[in-house]
Amino acid sequence: MPVSPQTQETVRWCSELLSALGPVRVKRMFGGHGLYVDEVFIAIIIGDDLFLKTDDENRPAFVAAGCRPFEFQTAEGKKVAMSYWSAPAEAMESPAQMLPWARQALASALRARASKPPAKPRAPRAKPPAAKAVKLVKKA
């Protein structure tokens, strides 16, 4: 599905806002776009709204700023809130105003990553058996 010019502009602007933290990579997902800073997933764009990663430590600041959670409705009609909250309106004005909020989102994402148990190492894949050599015999 093609992305509208307005959405493309939103993605470009949000990438610029977050770039003060480091290189921003954008990936289409969730019917929107995921934003990564230094390969850490810190934000999503749904429609024209930017939602930043939150957790119990930084969520009160987002609540105090009048932000709202990213919510979606399941096929069964259940409303699900994720740990992403809208960016404060004033933070959307410039990279300098976004920087403290982006830092909080990055810190939240890093805390979430650190709290996960380490991934189990994968067992080495078995090598396929070597192809049997076929001996060609010339008939005289």
PyMOL commands that set and color helices and strands:
alter all, ss='L'
color gray80, all
select helices_A, chain A and resi 5-18+59-64+89-93+95-115
alter helices_A, ss='H'
color red, helices_A
select strands_A, chain A and resi 24-29+32-37+40-46+49-53+69-73+79-86
alter strands_A, ss='S'
color yellow, strands_A
deselect
rebuild
show_as cartoon
